[in-house]
Amino acid sequence: MLGWFKKKLKIGKKEEPVAEESSKEEQAPIAVEKIIEKAVEKLPGAKPAEVQETPAQKAASILHEDVGVLFNRLKERLSKTRSSFVSRVDELFLGKKIIDPELLDDLEEILITADLGVGTTQELMDSAREKLKRNELGDPLALKKVLKEKIAGFIHSSDAPAELVMPKEGPFVIMVVGVNGVGKTTTIGKMAHKFVKSGQSVLLVAGDTFRAAAVEQLQIWGKRIGVDVISQQSGADPSAVVFDALEHARKKKTDVVIVDTAGRLHTKVNLMEELKKIKRVMEKKLAGAPHEVMLVIDATTGQNGISQARLFGEAVDVTGLTLTKLDGTAKGGIVVNICREFNIPIRFIGIGEQMNDLRDFDADEFVEALFAENDS
């Protein structure tokens, strides 16, 4: 899926022009096809629909099938979150005909334990109680619909299109930040793979010069997807590495530069200052850089992710989020909470270890997968 790149960054290969209406000369073979269709229809067990299917129809059916497969995979990967949230709501509502105070209290507990957060849960419950007072909720099913709509509203609140476009000159620079263990380097590799698939040249920068084997890990990703990696020896000044990398990218006319930075605790002031320094070097070397400051958050950390988003945002003005390991947590409500708390769009979600398991975040798709009925 390359939706984010094409929609938000406006890059990628040009779309093929739509074929115009066929001319009279092109219509001749169609008449022959009609004759064949009529003859085939008379054969025992024949299936005219198969004969009528055009290449365009076949392509459309394949595309539809691929979309369905991707959605089912997302639904499957969110199963832990769904079982801790939507399934528990369904169990709570099972057999209930009316909405009473006890049911609302139990619902509130479910929302909080699903990691929606106290503030988000309170707003959801206040909305539900207000509608109940106005007799707008006849039964628990109506209440579930309200929850779904309200949650979708929270997620859409930060889904406003960000004006991120390729600069007129020089590369598009992404600075990736986050604490240790969230999956930054893996996310960088998968993100670079997406850019390569969209036809862009990519340069990876090993700005994490402190963690053992961090450079080697990024180099492995570079070889895997066929892109260059700029690095220096362990312990080198990360700002110097970034400076040299941007110079290299300008000379080579690279399209995209993705900078890995050392994982650092968001509570360590001196380490956050180092990030600020790296960003200043980028700005000085290349006007407008970094064009994106991507914060990677491990969804399994729950409410601690909120603190990370707040403090990293204050330090380096985070412009986009990636939430990893959503397939391994029962507390995927953090997605809803982050969208409500911050006006920072979620770019990607990680739902597995495969190369294509870094998915462009689609608010509607996420909500539908979260509330999807379990397969029988």
MIVEX-28190 format. One record per residue (C-alpha): x, y, z; residue in one letter. Coordinates in Angstrom, 1 decimal. Example, Ala and Ser with C-alpha at 12.3 -4.5 7.8 and 13.67 -1.06 7.14 Angstrom:
<atoms>
ATOM     xx     yy     zz r
ATOM   12.3   -4.5    7.8 A
ATOM   13.7   -1.1    7.1 S
</atoms>
This chain:
<atoms>
ATOM     xx     yy     zz r
ATOM    0.0    0.0    0.0 M
ATOM    1.5    3.3   -1.1 L
ATOM   -1.5    5.5   -0.3 G
ATOM    0.2    7.8    2.1 W
ATOM    3.1    8.5   -0.3 F
ATOM    0.8    9.3   -3.2 K
ATOM   -1.8   11.2   -1.3 K
ATOM    0.3   13.0    1.3 K
ATOM    3.7   13.3   -0.4 L
ATOM    2.4   13.4   -3.9 K
ATOM    5.1   11.1   -5.3 I
ATOM    5.2    7.9   -7.2 G
ATOM    5.0    6.9  -10.8 K
ATOM    2.5    8.6  -13.0 K
ATOM   -0.9    7.0  -13.5 E
ATOM   -1.4    5.4  -16.8 E
ATOM   -3.9    7.4  -18.9 P
ATOM   -7.4    6.1  -19.0 V
ATOM   -8.2    4.5  -22.3 A
ATOM  -10.7    6.5  -24.3 E
ATOM  -13.8    5.1  -25.9 E
ATOM  -12.9    2.7  -28.6 S
ATOM  -13.0    3.8  -32.2 S
ATOM  -15.1    2.2  -34.9 K
ATOM  -12.1    0.2  -36.1 E
ATOM  -11.6   -1.1  -32.6 E
ATOM  -15.2   -2.1  -32.3 Q
ATOM  -15.0   -4.8  -35.0 A
ATOM  -13.5   -7.5  -32.8 P
ATOM  -16.3   -7.0  -30.2 I
ATOM  -18.9   -8.1  -32.7 A
ATOM  -17.0  -11.3  -33.2 V
ATOM  -16.8  -11.8  -29.4 E
ATOM  -20.6  -11.5  -29.3 K
ATOM  -21.0  -14.2  -31.8 I
ATOM  -18.7  -16.5  -29.9 I
ATOM  -20.6  -15.7  -26.6 E
ATOM  -23.9  -16.7  -28.1 K
ATOM  -22.4  -20.0  -29.5 A
ATOM  -20.7  -20.8  -26.1 V
ATOM  -24.0  -20.1  -24.2 E
ATOM  -25.6  -23.0  -26.1 K
ATOM  -22.9  -25.4  -25.0 L
ATOM  -23.8  -27.7  -22.0 P
ATOM  -22.4  -26.3  -18.7 G
ATOM  -21.0  -23.2  -20.4 A
ATOM  -20.5  -20.1  -18.3 K
ATOM  -21.0  -17.0  -20.4 P
ATOM  -19.8  -14.7  -17.6 A
ATOM  -16.3  -16.1  -17.9 E
ATOM  -16.2  -15.4  -21.7 V
ATOM  -17.5  -11.8  -21.1 Q
ATOM  -14.9  -10.9  -18.5 E
ATOM  -12.5   -8.3  -20.0 T
ATOM   -8.9   -7.8  -19.0 P
ATOM  -10.0   -4.7  -17.1 A
ATOM  -12.7   -6.6  -15.2 Q
ATOM  -10.1   -9.3  -14.3 K
ATOM   -7.7   -6.6  -13.0 A
ATOM  -10.5   -5.0  -11.0 A
ATOM  -11.5   -8.4   -9.5 S
ATOM   -7.8   -9.1   -8.6 I
ATOM   -7.5   -5.6   -7.0 L
ATOM  -10.7   -6.2   -5.1 H
ATOM   -9.4   -9.5   -3.9 E
ATOM   -6.1   -8.0   -2.8 D
ATOM   -7.9   -5.3   -0.8 V
ATOM  -10.0   -7.9    0.8 G
ATOM   -7.0   -9.9    1.8 V
ATOM   -5.2   -6.9    3.2 L
ATOM   -8.3   -5.9    5.2 F
ATOM   -8.7   -9.5    6.6 N
ATOM   -5.0   -9.5    7.6 R
ATOM   -5.5   -6.2    9.4 L
ATOM   -8.6   -7.5   11.1 K
ATOM   -6.7  -10.7   12.1 E
ATOM   -3.8   -8.7   13.5 R
ATOM   -6.0   -6.5   15.6 L
ATOM   -7.7   -9.5   17.1 S
ATOM   -6.1   -9.0   20.6 K
ATOM   -7.3   -5.4   20.8 T
ATOM  -10.7   -6.4   19.5 R
ATOM  -11.1   -9.2   22.0 S
ATOM  -10.1   -6.9   24.9 S
ATOM  -12.4   -4.1   23.7 F
ATOM  -15.2   -4.7   21.2 V
ATOM  -15.7   -8.4   22.1 S
ATOM  -16.0   -7.5   25.8 R
ATOM  -18.5   -4.8   24.9 V
ATOM  -20.5   -7.3   23.0 D
ATOM  -20.5   -9.7   25.9 E
ATOM  -21.6   -6.9   28.2 L
ATOM  -24.5   -6.0   26.0 F
ATOM  -25.5   -9.6   25.3 L
ATOM  -29.1  -10.2   26.4 G
ATOM  -29.5   -6.6   27.7 K
ATOM  -32.6   -4.7   26.6 K
ATOM  -32.0   -1.5   28.4 I
ATOM  -29.1    0.8   29.3 I
ATOM  -28.9    1.2   33.0 D
ATOM  -26.2    2.9   35.3 P
ATOM  -24.6   -0.5   36.1 E
ATOM  -24.1   -1.2   32.4 L
ATOM  -22.5    2.2   31.8 L
ATOM  -20.1    1.7   34.8 D
ATOM  -19.1   -1.7   33.4 D
ATOM  -18.6   -0.1   29.9 L
ATOM  -16.4    2.6   31.4 E
ATOM  -14.1    0.0   33.0 E
ATOM  -13.8   -1.8   29.6 I
ATOM  -12.8    1.4   27.8 L
ATOM  -10.1    2.3   30.4 I
ATOM   -8.6   -1.2   30.4 T
ATOM   -8.5   -1.1   26.6 A
ATOM   -6.1    1.8   27.0 D
ATOM   -8.3    4.5   25.6 L
ATOM   -7.2    6.6   28.6 G
ATOM   -9.2    8.4   31.3 V
ATOM   -9.8   11.6   29.3 G
ATOM  -10.9    9.8   26.1 T
ATOM  -13.1    7.4   28.1 T
ATOM  -14.7   10.2   30.0 Q
ATOM  -15.6   12.0   26.8 E
ATOM  -17.1    8.9   25.3 L
ATOM  -19.1    8.2   28.5 M
ATOM  -20.3   11.8   28.8 D
ATOM  -21.5   11.7   25.2 S
ATOM  -23.3    8.4   25.8 A
ATOM  -25.0    9.7   29.0 R
ATOM  -26.1   12.9   27.3 E
ATOM  -27.7   11.0   24.5 K
ATOM  -29.4    8.6   27.0 L
ATOM  -30.9   11.6   28.8 K
ATOM  -32.3   12.9   25.5 R
ATOM  -33.8    9.4   24.8 N
ATOM  -31.5    9.0   21.7 E
ATOM  -30.3    5.6   22.8 L
ATOM  -33.0    2.9   22.8 G
ATOM  -30.9   -0.1   23.4 D
ATOM  -27.2   -1.3   23.8 P
ATOM  -26.9   -1.8   20.1 L
ATOM  -27.5    1.9   19.5 A
ATOM  -24.9    2.7   22.2 L
ATOM  -22.3    0.5   20.4 K
ATOM  -23.0    2.4   17.2 K
ATOM  -22.5    5.7   19.0 V
ATOM  -19.2    4.5   20.4 L
ATOM  -18.0    3.5   17.0 K
ATOM  -18.9    6.8   15.5 E
ATOM  -17.3    8.8   18.3 K
ATOM  -14.1    6.7   18.1 I
ATOM  -14.0    7.2   14.3 A
ATOM  -14.4   11.0   15.0 G
ATOM  -11.4   11.0   17.3 F
ATOM   -9.2    9.2   14.8 I
ATOM  -10.3   11.5   11.9 H
ATOM   -9.5   14.6   14.0 S
ATOM   -5.8   14.1   13.2 S
ATOM   -6.3   12.7    9.8 D
ATOM   -6.3   16.1    8.1 A
ATOM   -4.1   16.0    5.0 P
ATOM   -0.6   17.3    5.9 A
ATOM    0.9   19.4    3.2 E
ATOM    4.0   17.3    2.7 L
ATOM    5.4   17.6   -0.8 V
ATOM    8.7   16.8   -2.3 M
ATOM   10.9   19.9   -2.2 P
ATOM   11.8   21.7   -5.5 K
ATOM   15.4   21.1   -4.8 E
ATOM   17.3   18.5   -2.8 G
ATOM   16.0   15.3   -1.1 P
ATOM   13.0   14.8    1.1 F
ATOM   14.4   14.3    4.6 V
ATOM   12.8   12.2    7.3 I
ATOM   14.2   12.3   10.8 M
ATOM   13.1    9.2   12.8 V
ATOM   13.0    9.4   16.6 V
ATOM   11.8    7.3   19.5 G
ATOM   13.0    5.5   22.6 V
ATOM   15.0    2.2   22.6 N
ATOM   13.2   -1.0   21.6 G
ATOM   10.2    0.5   19.8 V
ATOM   11.3   -0.8   16.4 G
ATOM   12.7    2.4   14.8 K
ATOM   15.3    0.7   12.6 T
ATOM   12.9   -1.9   11.4 T
ATOM   10.4    0.7   10.6 T
ATOM   13.0    2.7    8.7 I
ATOM   13.8   -0.4    6.6 G
ATOM   10.2   -1.1    5.8 K
ATOM    9.5    2.6    5.1 M
ATOM   12.5    2.8    2.7 A
ATOM   11.1   -0.3    1.0 H
ATOM    7.8    1.5    0.4 K
ATOM    9.7    4.5   -1.2 F
ATOM   11.7    2.2   -3.4 V
ATOM    8.5    0.4   -4.6 K
ATOM    7.1    3.9   -5.5 S
ATOM   10.1    4.6   -7.7 G
ATOM   12.2    6.8   -5.4 Q
ATOM   15.9    6.6   -4.8 S
ATOM   16.6    6.3   -1.0 V
ATOM   19.6    6.9    1.3 L
ATOM   19.6    5.6    4.8 L
ATOM   21.7    7.4    7.5 V
ATOM   23.0    5.7   10.6 A
ATOM   22.7    8.5   13.1 G
ATOM   22.5    6.1   16.0 D
ATOM   26.3    5.9   16.7 T
ATOM   25.9    4.8   20.3 F
ATOM   24.0    1.6   20.4 R
ATOM   26.0   -1.6   19.8 A
ATOM   25.3   -3.1   16.3 A
ATOM   22.9   -0.2   15.4 A
ATOM   24.9    0.6   12.3 V
ATOM   25.2   -3.0   11.3 E
ATOM   21.4   -3.5   11.6 Q
ATOM   20.7   -0.5    9.3 L
ATOM   23.3   -1.8    6.8 Q
ATOM   21.6   -5.2    6.7 I
ATOM   18.3   -3.4    5.8 W
ATOM   20.1   -1.4    3.2 G
ATOM   21.4   -4.5    1.5 K
ATOM   18.1   -6.2    1.8 R
ATOM   16.2   -3.5   -0.1 I
ATOM   19.1   -2.3   -2.3 G
ATOM   19.8    1.2   -1.0 V
ATOM   23.0    3.0    0.2 D
ATOM   23.7    3.5    3.9 V
ATOM   25.9    6.4    5.2 I
ATOM   27.7    5.6    8.4 S
ATOM   30.8    6.3   10.5 Q
ATOM   32.6    4.4   13.3 Q
ATOM   30.8    3.7   16.6 S
ATOM   30.8    6.7   18.9 G
ATOM   31.1    9.3   16.1 A
ATOM   29.2   12.6   16.4 D
ATOM   25.7   11.8   14.9 P
ATOM   25.4   15.4   13.7 S
ATOM   28.5   15.1   11.7 A
ATOM   27.2   11.8   10.1 V
ATOM   24.0   13.6    9.2 V
ATOM   25.9   16.6    7.7 F
ATOM   28.0   14.4    5.5 D
ATOM   24.9   12.3    4.4 A
ATOM   23.0   15.3    3.3 L
ATOM   26.0   16.5    1.2 E
ATOM   26.2   13.1   -0.3 H
ATOM   22.5   13.0   -1.1 A
ATOM   22.6   16.4   -2.8 R
ATOM   25.5   15.4   -5.0 K
ATOM   23.8   12.1   -5.9 K
ATOM   20.4   13.8   -6.4 K
ATOM   18.8   11.3   -4.0 T
ATOM   15.0   11.6   -3.7 D
ATOM   14.6   10.6    0.0 V
ATOM   16.9   10.6    3.0 V
ATOM   15.8    8.7    6.1 I
ATOM   17.9    9.4    9.3 V
ATOM   18.0    6.9   12.1 D
ATOM   18.7    8.5   15.5 T
ATOM   19.8    7.0   18.8 A
ATOM   17.0    5.6   20.9 G
ATOM   16.8    7.8   23.9 R
ATOM   14.7    8.1   27.0 L
ATOM   12.2   10.9   26.6 H
ATOM   12.9   11.9   30.2 T
ATOM   16.6   12.5   29.7 K
ATOM   17.1   16.2   29.0 V
ATOM   20.7   15.9   27.7 N
ATOM   19.8   13.2   25.2 L
ATOM   16.8   15.3   24.0 M
ATOM   19.2   18.2   23.5 E
ATOM   21.3   16.0   21.2 E
ATOM   18.2   15.4   19.0 L
ATOM   17.7   19.2   18.8 K
ATOM   21.3   19.6   17.7 K
ATOM   20.8   17.0   14.9 I
ATOM   17.8   18.8   13.7 K
ATOM   19.6   22.2   13.7 R
ATOM   22.4   20.7   11.6 V
ATOM   19.8   19.5    9.1 M
ATOM   18.1   22.9    8.9 E
ATOM   21.5   24.6    8.4 K
ATOM   22.7   22.2    5.7 K
ATOM   19.4   22.0    3.8 L
ATOM   16.7   24.6    3.9 A
ATOM   13.4   23.1    5.1 G
ATOM   14.9   19.9    6.5 A
ATOM   13.8   17.8    8.1 P
ATOM   10.6   17.8    6.1 H
ATOM    9.2   15.1    8.4 E
ATOM   10.0   14.2   12.0 V
ATOM    8.6   10.7   12.5 M
ATOM    8.1    9.5   16.1 L
ATOM    7.9    5.7   16.4 V
ATOM    5.9    4.4   19.4 I
ATOM    5.5    0.8   20.6 D
ATOM    1.7    0.3   21.0 A
ATOM    2.3   -2.2   23.7 T
ATOM    3.7    0.5   26.0 T
ATOM    0.2    1.9   26.5 G
ATOM   -0.2    5.2   28.2 Q
ATOM    3.6    5.7   28.3 N
ATOM    3.3    6.4   24.6 G
ATOM    1.3    9.5   25.4 I
ATOM    4.2   10.9   27.4 S
ATOM    6.6   10.1   24.6 Q
ATOM    4.5   11.9   22.0 A
ATOM    4.2   14.9   24.3 R
ATOM    7.9   15.3   25.2 L
ATOM    9.3   14.4   21.8 F
ATOM    6.8   16.8   20.3 G
ATOM    8.0   19.6   22.6 E
ATOM   11.7   18.9   21.8 A
ATOM   11.7   18.4   18.0 V
ATOM    8.2   19.2   16.7 D
ATOM    7.0   15.8   15.7 V
ATOM    5.0   15.9   12.5 T
ATOM    4.0   12.2   12.1 G
ATOM    3.6    9.0   14.1 L
ATOM    4.2    5.4   13.5 T
ATOM    2.7    2.9   15.9 L
ATOM    4.4   -0.5   15.9 T
ATOM    3.5   -3.9   17.4 K
ATOM   -0.3   -3.4   17.2 L
ATOM   -0.6   -7.1   16.5 D
ATOM    0.9   -8.0   19.8 G
ATOM   -1.2   -5.8   22.2 T
ATOM   -4.6   -6.0   23.8 A
ATOM   -4.4   -2.3   24.3 K
ATOM   -4.7   -0.9   20.8 G
ATOM   -7.0    1.8   22.2 G
ATOM   -3.8    3.9   22.4 I
ATOM   -4.4    4.7   18.7 V
ATOM   -7.7    6.4   19.6 V
ATOM   -6.1    8.2   22.6 N
ATOM   -3.2    9.6   20.7 I
ATOM   -5.4   10.9   17.9 C
ATOM   -7.6   12.7   20.5 R
ATOM   -4.7   14.1   22.5 E
ATOM   -2.5   15.4   19.7 F
ATOM   -3.0   17.0   16.4 N
ATOM   -0.3   14.7   14.9 I
ATOM   -1.3   12.4   12.1 P
ATOM   -0.6    8.7   12.3 I
ATOM    1.4    7.7    9.1 R
ATOM    1.9    4.0    9.6 F
ATOM    0.9    1.1   11.8 I
ATOM    3.0   -2.0   12.3 G
ATOM    1.0   -5.2   12.4 I
ATOM    3.6   -7.9   11.9 G
ATOM    7.2   -8.8   11.0 E
ATOM    6.8   -9.1    7.2 Q
ATOM    8.1   -6.4    4.9 M
ATOM    4.6   -5.4    3.9 N
ATOM    3.3   -5.4    7.5 D
ATOM    4.0   -1.7    7.9 L
ATOM    0.7   -0.4    6.7 R
ATOM   -0.4    3.1    5.6 D
ATOM   -2.8    4.2    8.3 F
ATOM   -6.3    4.5    7.1 D
ATOM   -8.7    5.8    9.8 A
ATOM  -11.9    4.2    8.3 D
ATOM  -10.2    0.9    7.6 E
ATOM   -8.8    0.8   11.2 F
ATOM  -12.2    1.4   12.8 V
ATOM  -13.9   -1.1   10.5 E
ATOM  -11.3   -3.8   11.3 A
ATOM  -11.5   -3.0   15.0 L
ATOM  -15.3   -3.3   15.1 F
ATOM  -15.5   -6.2   12.6 A
ATOM  -17.5   -9.2   13.5 E
ATOM  -15.6  -12.3   14.4 N
ATOM  -15.6  -15.0   11.7 D
ATOM  -17.8  -17.9   12.6 S
</atoms>
